[in-house]
Every structure is written in C-alpha cells, then in structure tokens.
Amino acid sequence: MARPSVALPSPTDLAPRGRAIQLELADGATVTVNDDAYSDRIRCDHPVACAAEPLGRALIEAARQRHRGRVVLLARSGMRPGFEACGMTREATMPGFYDGREDCDVFGYAIEPGRGRLAEPAAVGEVDELIAKAQPARQRPTPPTERGATADAEGIATLIADTFQHYPTPTGNTAYVAEQIAGGIPFRVVRDGGDVVACASADLVRGACTAELTDCATRPDQRGRGLMQALLGDLMDDLRRLRYPTAFTLARASVAGVNLAFQRLGFVWRGQMTRSCRIGGGIEDMNVWSRAL
Ligand SMILES: CC(C)(COP(=O)(O)OP(=O)(O)OC[C@H]1O[C@@H](n2cnc3c(N)ncnc32)[C@H](O)[C@@H]1OP(=O)(O)O)[C@@H](O)C(=O)NCCC(=O)NCCS
C-alpha cells in the first residue's frame, strides 16, 4: 500500500516531529507511544506497568496500520524475553541506564525490510574501523566552555539550523531552545567573539536519572580542535553535579567526529540502530554509546 506523504518540518520549525498515541494491549493495559512520522517509525520509551509480549505485538501492529517503516523501543532489560518472542532485534544494551541499577535494551523491528539494513554501509564501515583503532584522547589545552543561558538560545538555534538539513527535534528554533534551557536542560556553548561556534546539550531523562548527550554541532571552520570533547566533558560534570550515574548518546553512525569524540571521553559502543532517525541528510543509522559517570 502507498505510504502517506509527510510534510517535513525544517529544523527551525516548532512543529512536533511526532504525536502521542494510545495503544490498547491484548491484556487490557494501555500504553502511550510516539507515532513519529518524521522518522517514519513508532517509538516507545521506557514502558511501565505492562507486559512485554502484548506490548511488542501492539507496537508492530500499530506500525503496520500506520505504514511506518520501523519500530524502536527502549525498555528495561527484564522485559527482554517478551520482546524477543515478538521477533524484535536487540540492537544495543546500555548498562545501569535506569538509576544506575537496571540495564536498558534498545530494540528494533523492521516493518519495511530495508529498515533492518544499514542505510550507508560504506561510510558506517569506515567509522567502525576508526572506532576499532580506539585511539586515546589527544593531549591539548582544553578549550573553555560556558553553560548556555536563555540569551544564548538564538545562537544555539542558528548553529543547529545551519548545521543540519533535517533534525529530529525543533532545536533550530530559538523559542524551543529558550524553553528547554529555562526548564533546566543543561546546554553548553563555545563562543568566538559574540558567536556560538559549538554547542551540545544533556537532555535529561529525569525518570531514569540519566541524560542523552545531544545537539552536537561545531561550525565547520572550528572542527577537529577538541571543542566537542570539551563541551561533552563539561556536560558530564554538570550531570555529576545532579548526581546522575550514567549518560548516553545516539550518534550518527556515518560521522567520524561525533563517534570519536564520545569514544575519547570513555563512552563505550553499545550497538547500532539501522535506518532509525531522520537527521542530517535523511533517515540514518545511529550508534549507541553510554558510560558510567
Ligand atoms: C561531529 C562534530 C560535532 C565534532 O565536533 P568537533 O568539535 O570537530 O569534535 P572534536 O574535535 O572534539 O573531536 C572530534 C575528533 O574526531 C577526529 N576526527 C574527525 N573526523 C575524523 C576523520 N574523518 N578521521 C579521523 N579522525 C577524525 C578529530 O580529529 C577529533 O579527534 P582528536 O581529538 O583526536 O583530534 C562536528 O564535526 C559537526 O558539527 N558535525 C556535523 C553535525 C553532526 O553530525 N553532529 C553529530 C550529530 S549526532
């Protein structure tokens, strides 16, 4: 059946990338999940108070009904057997994700067969080879970073919008970034003159006491100088001050710099999500990294 066409918001657009839908499971439970038309998937994060197998079946059915290409699920590892019984593929496991105590599995299920294969095998393979070399961090003076304030929202949004053709959150929108900062999400920036030339944030998963390090962008003329490693290192300290025991990231698997930056900072590669997220040029493969803080 023909896939319904989707009007894609630009990075500066405030429009939500997905919408919450409620799934009624076969055993009577109800779970709210994200119908993510932007990345053409059904996504479920950290389900509670439901059994794994009925949830897995409902997610697959919901994706089929809505013609979404893929299911993505992040859930406690204790639920693993039920999702495996549904034929889902475990793509990664992040140790201690939930309050430093319980692991989180990342599952995928390809409704459209191509979503179970890498989008860019050659580019991802080259990055995999660089990761396998596991070079230590380069010794260089650490560039100073600053905690982003609401006054930096425009500079951050401009850098994100200039960097990414597609982006899975509205971080290219100044009002959205200002709201995130005002709501306590840590952002960090490096400035050159008045301009924000590099930024990153720690998107807090408050219910699990962990955070996704994200919104990583360095202006092209400033890349390869260690700015991203400085930003991420200081965000890790911000999270330690919040007593968060772990951090993680979902990194574009075809982009060397972001994967190497996380590896240099002691993050461990936990797995790969195939054709999962619309970012950069299209729906891309994502590497999962995490570490204890
Ligand atoms: C990814 C990005 C944020 C990295 O920023 P950065 O400030 O250049 O990062 P850093 O300099 O701190 O670290 C990158 C590391 O990768 C290395 N690197 C980058 N490309 C490389 C390549 N092709 N081969 C080998 N090493 C490479 C750099 O030399 C550096 O390592 P070093 O510390 O040993 O010198 C930047 O390239 C960018 O904005 N890219 C576009 C946006 C993007 O894709 N963001 C990621 C979203 S998940």
The ligand as an SDF file (V2000), in Angstrom:
LIG
                    3D

 48 50  0  0  0  0  0  0  0  0999 V2000
   30.6290   15.8720   14.9440 C   0  0  0  0  0  0  0  0  0  0  0  0
   31.1320   17.2530   15.3530 C   0  0  0  0  0  0  0  0  0  0  0  0
   30.1460   17.8370   16.3540 C   0  0  0  0  0  0  0  0  0  0  0  0
   32.5150   17.0950   16.0210 C   0  0  0  0  0  0  0  0  0  0  0  0
   32.9110   18.3600   16.5360 O   0  0  0  0  0  0  0  0  0  0  0  0
   34.4610   18.7320   16.7700 P   0  0  0  0  0  0  0  0  0  0  0  0
   34.4800   19.9640   17.5950 O   0  0  0  0  0  0  0  0  0  0  0  0
   35.1850   18.7230   15.4900 O   0  0  0  0  0  0  0  0  0  0  0  0
   34.9230   17.4630   17.6470 O   0  0  0  0  0  0  0  0  0  0  0  0
   36.3130   17.2440   18.4070 P   0  0  0  0  0  0  0  0  0  0  0  0
   37.4010   17.9940   17.7070 O   0  0  0  0  0  0  0  0  0  0  0  0
   36.1220   17.4900   19.8580 O   0  0  0  0  0  0  0  0  0  0  0  0
   36.5080   15.6630   18.2640 O   0  0  0  0  0  0  0  0  0  0  0  0
   36.4460   15.0380   17.0140 C   0  0  0  0  0  0  0  0  0  0  0  0
   37.5690   14.0080   16.9300 C   0  0  0  0  0  0  0  0  0  0  0  0
   37.3770   13.2380   15.7490 O   0  0  0  0  0  0  0  0  0  0  0  0
   38.5180   13.3480   14.9170 C   0  0  0  0  0  0  0  0  0  0  0  0
   38.0540   13.2010   13.5340 N   0  0  0  0  0  0  0  0  0  0  0  0
   37.0450   13.8570   12.9300 C   0  0  0  0  0  0  0  0  0  0  0  0
   36.8920   13.4060   11.6800 N   0  0  0  0  0  0  0  0  0  0  0  0
   37.8080   12.4110   11.5110 C   0  0  0  0  0  0  0  0  0  0  0  0
   38.1350   11.5420   10.4350 C   0  0  0  0  0  0  0  0  0  0  0  0
   37.4630   11.5840    9.2760 N   0  0  0  0  0  0  0  0  0  0  0  0
   39.1380   10.6520   10.6100 N   0  0  0  0  0  0  0  0  0  0  0  0
   39.8060   10.5790   11.7730 C   0  0  0  0  0  0  0  0  0  0  0  0
   39.5390   11.3840   12.8450 N   0  0  0  0  0  0  0  0  0  0  0  0
   38.5540   12.2900   12.6890 C   0  0  0  0  0  0  0  0  0  0  0  0
   39.0940   14.6940   15.2480 C   0  0  0  0  0  0  0  0  0  0  0  0
   40.4390   14.8170   14.8650 O   0  0  0  0  0  0  0  0  0  0  0  0
   38.9230   14.6470   16.7880 C   0  0  0  0  0  0  0  0  0  0  0  0
   39.8340   13.7500   17.3670 O   0  0  0  0  0  0  0  0  0  0  0  0
   41.1590   14.2620   18.1590 P   0  0  0  0  0  0  0  0  0  0  0  0
   40.6830   14.8490   19.4400 O   0  0  0  0  0  0  0  0  0  0  0  0
   41.9760   13.0350   18.3280 O   0  0  0  0  0  0  0  0  0  0  0  0
   41.8030   15.2970   17.2680 O   0  0  0  0  0  0  0  0  0  0  0  0
   31.2650   18.1720   14.1010 C   0  0  0  0  0  0  0  0  0  0  0  0
   32.0380   17.5080   13.1340 O   0  0  0  0  0  0  0  0  0  0  0  0
   29.9210   18.5480   13.4920 C   0  0  0  0  0  0  0  0  0  0  0  0
   29.3140   19.5420   13.8790 O   0  0  0  0  0  0  0  0  0  0  0  0
   29.4310   17.7330   12.5300 N   0  0  0  0  0  0  0  0  0  0  0  0
   28.1330   17.9700   11.8810 C   0  0  0  0  0  0  0  0  0  0  0  0
   26.9720   17.7850   12.8520 C   0  0  0  0  0  0  0  0  0  0  0  0
   26.8280   16.3640   13.3380 C   0  0  0  0  0  0  0  0  0  0  0  0
   26.7870   15.4100   12.5680 O   0  0  0  0  0  0  0  0  0  0  0  0
   26.7060   16.2230   14.6670 N   0  0  0  0  0  0  0  0  0  0  0  0
   26.5550   14.9330   15.3040 C   0  0  0  0  0  0  0  0  0  0  0  0
   25.1350   14.6240   15.4970 C   0  0  0  0  0  0  0  0  0  0  0  0
   24.9010   13.0060   16.2400 S   0  0  0  0  0  0  0  0  0  0  0  0
  1  2  1  0
  2  3  1  0
  2  4  1  0
  2 36  1  0
  4  5  1  0
  5  6  1  0
  6  7  2  0
  6  8  1  0
  6  9  1  0
  9 10  1  0
 10 11  2  0
 10 12  1  0
 10 13  1  0
 13 14  1  0
 14 15  1  0
 15 16  1  0
 15 30  1  0
 16 17  1  0
 17 18  1  0
 17 28  1  0
 18 19  1  0
 18 27  1  0
 19 20  2  0
 20 21  1  0
 21 22  1  0
 21 27  2  0
 22 23  1  0
 22 24  2  0
 24 25  1  0
 25 26  2  0
 26 27  1  0
 28 29  1  0
 28 30  1  0
 30 31  1  0
 31 32  1  0
 32 33  2  0
 32 34  1  0
 32 35  1  0
 36 37  1  0
 36 38  1  0
 38 39  2  0
 38 40  1  0
 40 41  1  0
 41 42  1  0
 42 43  1  0
 43 44  2  0
 43 45  1  0
 45 46  1  0
 46 47  1  0
 47 48  1  0
M  END
$$$$
